Amino acid sequence: MFRVHDPQVVASKKPDLLHFHEDLVSLISASKIQLKSLVAEMQAIMGDLEKVKQERTASENDGPVSEAFRKKLEEFIGFAETEVASLKSFYVAVGENADALSFYFCEDPVGCSFEQVIATLLNFVRMFLRAHDENRKQAELEMKKVQMEAKMKKAESINLTKKTAT
């Protein structure tokens, strides 16, 4: 799915990209989303709304005793239908965005779920950051080695100067 680039190459050519992970602050939260669970919950809510509608219909046979109850149910059903419609539209948008994310990474949304794309992206970010950290540590070690060699040469030249002076 992703081509893992060497952070050293990125650092030398486009150092501002080394901090791309800062733009993905919600990635860990996104990795916990299960779209199938959201669909199941949405369907359960829709089913529960249908049960409430059936209860309203059944209460019509109760006569005037249930009139206040039916009125409250009517208000609730009107509100709930609006919220369920909003939920459906939100879920459609989430699904479209999940598919777009799959397409962005050249994957087929049918064959590669949102969860797989996010898990792979999260893994890429972690590997990239680990490699960048290792490169930084290696560069620090090399810098210390160069500094130590410079100190050794300086010490040698001082010793040589002292020997030639005596």
Residue frames as a rotation matrix with the C-alpha (Angstrom) as fourth column:
MET 1
0.569 0.823 0.000 0.00
0.823 -0.569 0.000 0.00
0.000 0.000 -1.000 0.00
PHE 2
0.942 -0.279 -0.188 2.64
-0.241 -0.949 0.202 2.56
-0.235 -0.145 -0.961 1.00
ARG 3
0.447 -0.895 -0.007 6.17
0.480 0.246 -0.842 3.00
0.755 0.373 0.540 -0.13
VAL 4
0.824 -0.219 -0.522 8.24
0.458 -0.285 0.842 3.60
-0.333 -0.933 -0.135 2.98
HIS 5
0.642 -0.606 0.469 10.67
0.107 -0.536 -0.838 6.39
0.759 0.588 -0.279 2.20
ASP 6
-0.071 -0.785 -0.616 13.93
0.928 0.174 -0.329 6.81
0.365 -0.595 0.716 4.00
PRO 7
0.794 0.411 -0.448 13.58
0.576 -0.743 0.340 9.68
-0.193 -0.529 -0.827 6.46
GLN 8
-0.133 -0.905 -0.403 17.14
0.460 -0.417 0.784 10.76
-0.878 -0.081 0.472 5.61
VAL 9
-0.672 -0.046 0.739 16.09
0.734 -0.172 0.657 11.35
0.097 0.984 0.150 1.99
VAL 10
0.406 0.891 0.204 12.99
0.793 -0.455 0.405 13.21
0.453 -0.002 -0.891 3.14
ALA 11
0.573 -0.236 -0.785 15.09
0.564 -0.581 0.587 15.27
-0.594 -0.779 -0.200 5.57
SER 12
-0.488 -0.868 -0.093 17.54
0.495 -0.363 0.790 16.26
-0.719 0.339 0.607 2.86
LYS 13
-0.775 0.187 0.604 14.98
0.568 -0.214 0.795 17.08
0.278 0.959 0.060 0.16
LYS 14
-0.083 0.817 0.571 11.88
-0.094 -0.576 0.812 18.25
0.992 0.014 0.124 2.04
PRO 15
-0.873 -0.396 -0.284 12.60
0.208 0.222 -0.952 18.62
0.441 -0.891 -0.112 5.76
ASP 16
-0.609 0.706 0.363 9.15
-0.793 -0.554 -0.253 20.11
0.023 -0.441 0.897 6.44
LEU 17
0.195 0.697 -0.690 7.65
-0.612 0.636 0.469 16.70
0.766 0.331 0.551 5.62
LEU 18
-0.683 -0.518 -0.515 9.37
0.072 0.655 -0.753 15.14
0.727 -0.551 -0.410 8.62
HIS 19
-0.929 0.362 0.071 6.54
-0.166 -0.240 -0.957 16.52
-0.329 -0.901 0.283 10.73
PHE 20
-0.613 0.727 -0.310 3.68
-0.428 0.025 0.903 15.21
0.664 0.687 0.296 8.58
HIS 21
-0.509 0.397 -0.763 2.48
0.631 0.775 -0.018 13.09
0.585 -0.491 -0.646 11.51
GLU 22
-0.881 0.166 -0.442 1.49
0.251 -0.629 -0.736 16.27
-0.401 -0.759 0.513 13.34
ASP 23
-0.633 0.686 -0.360 -1.27
-0.768 -0.496 0.406 16.70
0.100 0.533 0.840 10.74
LEU 24
-0.184 0.529 -0.829 -2.58
-0.201 0.805 0.558 13.23
0.962 0.269 -0.042 11.62
VAL 25
-0.762 -0.186 0.620 -3.37
-0.607 -0.129 -0.784 13.79
0.226 -0.974 -0.014 15.28
SER 26
0.115 0.910 0.397 -6.66
-0.935 0.234 -0.265 11.85
-0.335 -0.341 0.878 15.02
LEU 27
-0.146 -0.216 -0.965 -5.11
-0.746 0.665 -0.036 8.79
0.650 0.715 -0.259 13.44
ILE 28
-0.973 -0.210 -0.092 -5.04
-0.095 0.736 -0.670 6.72
0.208 -0.644 -0.736 16.63
SER 29
-0.468 0.876 0.115 -8.67
-0.417 -0.105 -0.903 7.61
-0.779 -0.471 0.414 17.35
ALA 30
0.159 0.517 -0.841 -9.60
-0.985 0.025 -0.171 6.78
-0.067 0.856 0.513 13.76
SER 31
-0.611 -0.469 -0.638 -7.93
-0.546 0.833 -0.090 3.40
0.574 0.293 -0.765 14.10
LYS 32
-0.931 0.297 0.211 -10.50
-0.029 0.517 -0.855 2.49
-0.363 -0.803 -0.473 16.75
ILE 33
-0.154 0.911 -0.381 -13.50
-0.852 -0.318 -0.416 3.14
-0.500 0.261 0.826 14.49
GLN 34
-0.829 0.046 0.557 -15.28
0.234 0.933 0.272 0.06
-0.508 0.356 -0.785 13.25
LEU 35
-0.741 0.548 -0.389 -17.57
-0.671 -0.582 0.458 1.04
0.025 0.601 0.799 10.37
LYS 36
-0.539 0.560 -0.629 -19.42
0.085 0.779 0.621 -2.27
0.838 0.281 -0.468 10.50
SER 37
-0.604 0.297 -0.740 -20.31
0.794 0.144 -0.591 -1.59
-0.069 -0.944 -0.323 14.13
LEU 38
-0.816 0.302 -0.493 -21.60
-0.217 -0.950 -0.223 1.85
-0.536 -0.075 0.841 13.17
VAL 39
-0.649 0.599 -0.469 -23.81
-0.513 0.111 0.851 0.29
0.562 0.793 0.235 10.50
ALA 40
-0.495 0.448 -0.744 -25.17
0.577 0.810 0.104 -2.22
0.650 -0.378 -0.660 13.01
GLU 41
-0.692 0.215 -0.689 -25.89
0.558 -0.447 -0.699 0.54
-0.459 -0.868 0.189 15.51
MET 42
-0.812 0.406 -0.420 -27.60
-0.546 -0.783 0.298 2.66
-0.208 0.471 0.858 12.87
GLN 43
-0.540 0.621 -0.568 -29.77
-0.192 0.566 0.802 -0.29
0.819 0.542 -0.186 11.82
ALA 44
-0.562 0.313 -0.766 -30.65
0.793 0.469 -0.390 -0.99
0.237 -0.826 -0.511 15.46
ILE 45
-0.799 0.256 -0.545 -31.73
0.062 -0.865 -0.498 2.64
-0.599 -0.431 0.675 15.93
MET 46
-0.695 0.557 -0.454 -33.86
-0.675 -0.288 0.679 2.47
0.248 0.779 0.576 12.80
GLY 47
-0.510 0.487 -0.709 -35.43
0.283 0.873 0.396 -0.76
0.812 0.001 -0.584 14.05
ASP 48
-0.672 0.226 -0.705 -36.16
0.707 -0.086 -0.702 0.79
-0.219 -0.970 -0.102 17.44
LEU 49
-0.817 0.395 -0.419 -37.84
-0.426 -0.905 -0.023 3.74
-0.389 0.159 0.908 15.73
GLU 50
-0.559 0.629 -0.540 -40.05
-0.389 0.376 0.841 1.33
0.733 0.680 0.035 13.83
LYS 51
-0.536 0.339 -0.773 -41.03
0.715 0.669 -0.203 -0.32
0.448 -0.662 -0.601 17.13
VAL 52
-0.788 0.245 -0.564 -42.00
0.232 -0.731 -0.641 3.08
-0.570 -0.637 0.520 18.53
LYS 53
-0.715 0.547 -0.435 -44.15
-0.692 -0.465 0.553 3.70
0.100 0.696 0.711 15.43
GLN 54
-0.488 0.533 -0.691 -45.83
0.131 0.828 0.546 0.33
0.863 0.176 -0.474 15.96
GLU 55
-0.671 0.208 -0.712 -46.49
0.736 0.069 -0.674 1.25
-0.091 -0.976 -0.199 19.58
ARG 56
-0.824 0.384 -0.417 -48.11
-0.349 -0.923 -0.160 4.48
-0.447 0.013 0.895 18.42
THR 57
-0.561 0.623 -0.545 -50.31
-0.549 0.212 0.808 2.54
0.619 0.753 0.223 16.01
ALA 58
-0.504 0.342 -0.793 -51.26
0.557 0.831 0.005 0.07
0.661 -0.439 -0.609 18.74
SER 59
-0.818 0.157 -0.553 -52.14
0.441 -0.445 -0.779 2.91
-0.369 -0.881 0.295 21.13
GLU 60
-0.818 0.560 -0.129 -54.73
-0.525 -0.638 0.563 4.21
0.233 0.528 0.816 18.65
ASN 61
-0.251 0.731 -0.635 -56.94
0.101 0.672 0.733 1.27
0.963 0.120 -0.242 19.65
ASP 62
-0.686 -0.085 -0.723 -56.78
0.703 0.180 -0.688 2.28
0.189 -0.980 -0.064 23.32
GLY 63
0.375 0.904 0.204 -59.17
0.827 -0.426 0.366 5.15
0.418 0.031 -0.908 22.81
PRO 64
0.629 -0.026 0.777 -59.07
-0.075 -0.997 0.027 8.50
0.774 -0.076 -0.629 24.61
VAL 65
0.948 -0.304 -0.098 -57.11
0.162 0.192 0.968 7.04
-0.276 -0.933 0.232 27.57
SER 66
0.162 -0.957 0.239 -53.90
0.803 0.269 0.532 7.01
-0.574 0.106 0.812 25.47
GLU 67
0.810 0.222 0.543 -54.42
0.545 -0.627 -0.557 10.31
0.217 0.747 -0.629 23.68
ALA 68
0.833 -0.554 0.019 -51.74
-0.504 -0.742 0.442 12.18
-0.231 -0.377 -0.897 25.70
PHE 69
0.194 -0.760 0.620 -49.37
0.039 0.638 0.769 9.24
-0.980 -0.125 0.153 25.21
ARG 70
0.373 0.014 0.928 -49.98
0.885 0.294 -0.360 9.25
-0.278 0.956 0.097 21.43
LYS 71
0.985 0.014 0.173 -49.37
0.066 -0.952 -0.300 12.99
0.161 0.307 -0.938 21.31
LYS 72
0.511 -0.850 0.127 -46.02
-0.580 -0.233 0.780 12.61
-0.634 -0.472 -0.612 23.05
LEU 73
0.091 -0.450 0.888 -45.16
0.450 0.814 0.366 9.69
-0.888 0.367 0.277 20.78
GLU 74
0.740 0.243 0.627 -46.00
0.672 -0.268 -0.690 11.80
0.001 0.932 -0.362 17.71
GLU 75
0.891 -0.454 0.015 -43.67
-0.453 -0.886 0.096 14.55
-0.030 -0.092 -0.995 18.93
PHE 76
0.223 -0.843 0.489 -40.93
-0.380 0.387 0.840 12.06
-0.898 -0.374 -0.234 19.69
ILE 77
0.287 -0.071 0.955 -41.33
0.692 0.705 -0.156 10.26
-0.662 0.706 0.251 16.36
GLY 78
0.955 0.075 0.288 -41.11
0.259 -0.687 -0.679 13.56
0.147 0.723 -0.675 14.46
PHE 79
0.621 -0.774 0.126 -37.91
-0.742 -0.527 0.415 14.46
-0.254 -0.351 -0.901 16.31
ALA 80
0.135 -0.581 0.803 -36.47
-0.147 0.790 0.596 10.93
-0.980 -0.198 0.021 16.02
GLU 81
0.649 0.141 0.747 -37.15
0.655 0.395 -0.644 10.70
-0.386 0.908 0.164 12.27
THR 82
0.933 -0.347 0.099 -35.24
-0.260 -0.837 -0.481 13.93
0.250 0.423 -0.871 11.73
GLU 83
0.332 -0.842 0.425 -32.33
-0.808 -0.021 0.589 12.67
-0.488 -0.538 -0.687 13.80
VAL 84
0.257 -0.196 0.946 -32.31
0.237 0.962 0.135 9.27
-0.937 0.189 0.294 12.06
ALA 85
0.899 0.073 0.433 -32.31
0.439 -0.163 -0.884 10.98
0.006 0.984 -0.179 8.65
SER 86
0.716 -0.686 0.129 -29.37
-0.685 -0.726 -0.054 13.10
0.131 -0.050 -0.990 9.81
LEU 87
0.203 -0.624 0.755 -27.61
-0.499 0.597 0.628 9.98
-0.843 -0.504 -0.190 11.08
LYS 88
0.586 0.069 0.808 -28.14
0.541 0.709 -0.453 8.22
-0.604 0.702 0.377 7.72
SER 89
0.946 -0.213 0.244 -26.76
0.070 -0.601 -0.796 11.19
0.317 0.770 -0.554 5.83
PHE 90
0.485 -0.802 0.349 -23.78
-0.849 -0.335 0.409 11.40
-0.212 -0.494 -0.843 8.19
TYR 91
0.244 -0.378 0.893 -23.08
-0.082 0.910 0.407 7.71
-0.966 -0.172 0.191 7.74
VAL 92
0.828 0.065 0.557 -23.25
0.535 0.209 -0.819 8.03
-0.170 0.976 0.138 3.95
ALA 93
0.813 -0.560 0.160 -20.69
-0.461 -0.788 -0.408 10.87
0.355 0.258 -0.899 4.14
VAL 94
0.281 -0.720 0.635 -18.44
-0.725 0.274 0.632 8.77
-0.629 -0.638 -0.445 6.40
GLY 95
0.456 -0.041 0.889 -18.67
0.341 0.931 -0.132 5.87
-0.822 0.363 0.439 3.96
GLU 96
0.936 -0.100 0.337 -17.83
0.290 -0.322 -0.901 8.11
0.199 0.941 -0.272 1.00
ASN 97
0.606 -0.752 0.257 -14.85
-0.785 -0.619 0.040 9.56
0.129 -0.226 -0.966 2.86
ALA 98
0.258 -0.491 0.832 -13.64
-0.376 0.743 0.554 6.08
-0.890 -0.456 0.007 3.82
ASP 99
0.670 0.031 0.742 -13.89
0.593 0.579 -0.560 4.99
-0.447 0.815 0.369 0.17
ALA 100
0.923 -0.332 0.195 -12.09
-0.127 -0.741 -0.660 8.15
0.363 0.584 -0.726 -0.96
LEU 101
0.414 -0.799 0.436 -9.29
-0.818 -0.117 0.563 7.41
-0.399 -0.589 -0.703 1.49
SER 102
0.319 -0.248 0.915 -8.94
0.190 0.962 0.195 3.90
-0.929 0.111 0.354 0.07
PHE 103
0.837 0.040 0.546 -8.88
0.547 -0.039 -0.836 5.26
-0.013 0.998 -0.054 -3.48
TYR 104
0.835 -0.546 0.068 -6.29
-0.546 -0.837 -0.015 7.87
0.065 -0.025 -0.998 -2.46
PHE 105
-0.012 -0.863 0.505 -3.94
-0.754 0.340 0.563 5.06
-0.657 -0.374 -0.654 -1.48
CYS 106
-0.322 -0.099 -0.941 -4.76
-0.903 0.332 0.274 3.16
0.286 0.938 -0.197 -4.69
GLU 107
-0.967 0.094 0.237 -6.81
-0.019 0.901 -0.434 0.52
-0.255 -0.424 -0.869 -2.93
ASP 108
-0.479 0.868 -0.128 -10.21
-0.040 0.124 0.991 -0.89
0.877 0.480 -0.025 -3.77
PRO 109
-0.454 0.321 0.831 -12.60
-0.866 -0.377 -0.328 -0.05
0.208 -0.869 0.450 -0.91
VAL 110
0.664 0.713 -0.226 -14.31
-0.656 0.700 0.282 -3.42
0.360 -0.039 0.932 -1.38
GLY 111
0.562 -0.516 -0.646 -11.07
0.301 0.855 -0.421 -5.35
0.770 0.042 0.636 -0.96
CYS 112
-0.573 -0.780 -0.253 -9.38
0.605 -0.194 -0.773 -3.07
0.554 -0.595 0.583 1.55
SER 113
0.420 0.849 -0.321 -11.54
0.834 -0.222 0.505 -1.85
0.357 -0.480 -0.802 4.41
PHE 114
0.620 -0.093 0.779 -11.31
-0.219 -0.974 0.059 1.53
0.753 -0.207 -0.624 6.07
GLU 115
0.918 -0.235 0.318 -9.92
-0.280 0.181 0.943 -0.22
-0.279 -0.955 0.101 9.13
GLN 116
0.544 -0.747 0.382 -7.12
0.781 0.617 0.096 -1.81
-0.307 0.246 0.919 7.08
VAL 117
0.361 -0.390 0.847 -6.21
0.519 -0.670 -0.530 1.51
0.774 0.631 -0.040 5.43
ILE 118
0.724 -0.043 0.689 -6.05
-0.483 -0.744 0.462 3.29
0.492 -0.667 -0.559 8.79
ALA 119
0.871 -0.421 0.255 -4.06
0.046 0.586 0.809 0.46
-0.490 -0.692 0.530 10.39
THR 120
0.408 -0.739 0.536 -1.56
0.911 0.288 -0.297 0.53
0.065 0.609 0.790 7.52
LEU 121
0.402 -0.214 0.890 -1.26
0.155 -0.942 -0.296 4.31
0.902 0.257 -0.346 7.66
LEU 122
0.872 -0.064 0.486 -0.76
-0.482 -0.285 0.828 4.21
0.085 -0.956 -0.279 11.44
ASN 123
0.722 -0.637 0.270 1.89
0.481 0.743 0.466 1.52
-0.497 -0.207 0.842 11.02
PHE 124
0.352 -0.577 0.737 3.63
0.766 -0.274 -0.581 3.60
0.537 0.769 0.346 8.34
VAL 125
0.615 -0.082 0.784 3.69
-0.297 -0.945 0.134 6.66
0.730 -0.316 -0.606 10.60
ARG 126
0.898 -0.273 0.346 5.12
-0.280 0.254 0.926 4.64
-0.340 -0.928 0.152 13.49
MET 127
0.554 -0.720 0.418 7.80
0.778 0.626 0.048 3.02
-0.296 0.299 0.907 11.29
PHE 128
0.399 -0.371 0.839 8.71
0.491 -0.686 -0.537 6.37
0.775 0.625 -0.091 9.73
LEU 129
0.741 -0.076 0.668 9.03
-0.502 -0.723 0.474 8.05
0.447 -0.686 -0.574 13.14
ARG 130
0.838 -0.467 0.281 11.10
0.084 0.620 0.780 5.15
-0.539 -0.630 0.559 14.48
ALA 131
0.403 -0.704 0.584 13.43
0.912 0.253 -0.325 5.30
0.081 0.664 0.744 11.47
HIS 132
0.489 -0.183 0.853 13.70
0.099 -0.960 -0.263 9.09
0.867 0.213 -0.451 11.79
ASP 133
0.875 -0.145 0.463 14.55
-0.484 -0.237 0.842 8.75
-0.012 -0.961 -0.278 15.49
GLU 134
0.675 -0.657 0.335 17.16
0.506 0.744 0.438 6.08
-0.537 -0.126 0.834 14.75
ASN 135
0.363 -0.529 0.767 18.69
0.774 -0.287 -0.564 8.28
0.519 0.798 0.306 12.03
ARG 136
0.680 -0.069 0.730 18.81
-0.300 -0.935 0.191 11.23
0.669 -0.348 -0.656 14.43
LYS 137
0.867 -0.358 0.347 20.52
-0.251 0.289 0.924 9.12
-0.431 -0.888 0.161 17.09
GLN 138
0.528 -0.688 0.498 22.99
0.815 0.576 -0.067 7.77
-0.241 0.441 0.865 14.52
ALA 139
0.441 -0.335 0.832 23.78
0.393 -0.761 -0.515 11.31
0.807 0.555 -0.204 13.38
GLU 140
0.819 -0.126 0.559 24.39
-0.521 -0.570 0.635 12.34
0.239 -0.812 -0.533 17.00
LEU 141
0.758 -0.560 0.333 26.74
0.216 0.698 0.683 9.38
-0.615 -0.446 0.650 17.50
GLU 142
0.402 -0.608 0.685 28.62
0.890 0.083 -0.449 10.25
0.216 0.790 0.574 14.33
MET 143
0.607 -0.140 0.782 28.90
-0.070 -0.990 -0.123 13.87
0.792 0.020 -0.611 15.45
LYS 144
0.862 -0.293 0.413 30.31
-0.438 -0.020 0.899 12.76
-0.255 -0.956 -0.146 18.82
LYS 145
0.612 -0.655 0.443 32.75
0.652 0.735 0.187 10.47
-0.449 0.174 0.877 17.03
VAL 146
0.408 -0.441 0.800 33.94
0.622 -0.507 -0.597 13.33
0.668 0.741 0.068 14.81
GLN 147
0.726 -0.103 0.679 34.29
-0.445 -0.824 0.351 15.58
0.524 -0.557 -0.645 17.85
MET 148
0.838 -0.429 0.337 36.23
-0.083 0.509 0.857 12.88
-0.539 -0.746 0.391 19.70
GLU 149
0.474 -0.678 0.562 38.54
0.879 0.404 -0.255 12.38
-0.054 0.615 0.787 16.72
ALA 150
0.501 -0.259 0.826 39.12
0.179 -0.903 -0.391 16.12
0.847 0.344 -0.406 16.54
LYS 151
0.841 -0.180 0.511 40.01
-0.541 -0.335 0.772 16.20
0.032 -0.925 -0.379 20.25
MET 152
0.722 -0.587 0.367 42.38
0.394 0.784 0.479 13.26
-0.569 -0.201 0.798 19.75
LYS 153
0.404 -0.572 0.714 44.12
0.805 -0.148 -0.575 15.00
0.434 0.807 0.400 16.83
LYS 154
0.629 -0.135 0.766 44.40
-0.261 -0.964 0.045 18.19
0.732 -0.228 -0.642 18.83
ALA 155
0.861 -0.312 0.403 45.85
-0.347 0.220 0.912 16.30
-0.372 -0.924 0.081 21.77
GLU 156
0.585 -0.667 0.461 48.32
0.755 0.656 -0.007 14.54
-0.298 0.352 0.887 19.42
SER 157
0.415 -0.437 0.798 49.40
0.498 -0.625 -0.601 17.81
0.761 0.647 -0.042 17.88
ILE 158
0.767 -0.145 0.625 49.91
-0.543 -0.665 0.513 19.33
0.341 -0.733 -0.589 21.35
ASN 159
0.785 -0.492 0.376 51.99
0.058 0.663 0.747 16.29
-0.616 -0.565 0.549 22.38
LEU 160
0.477 -0.617 0.626 54.04
0.873 0.249 -0.420 16.53
0.103 0.746 0.657 19.17
THR 161
0.575 -0.229 0.785 54.62
0.005 -0.959 -0.284 20.23
0.818 0.167 -0.550 19.75
LYS 162
0.836 -0.244 0.492 55.79
-0.535 -0.166 0.828 19.54
-0.121 -0.955 -0.269 23.30
LYS 163
0.677 -0.604 0.421 58.13
0.475 0.795 0.377 16.76
-0.563 -0.055 0.825 22.16
THR 164
0.392 -0.557 0.732 59.70
0.786 -0.210 -0.581 18.87
0.477 0.803 0.356 19.45
ALA 165
0.686 -0.120 0.718 60.10
-0.293 -0.949 0.122 21.77
0.666 -0.293 -0.686 21.87
THR 166
0.802 -0.364 0.475 62.06
-0.460 0.131 0.878 19.65
-0.382 -0.922 -0.062 24.33
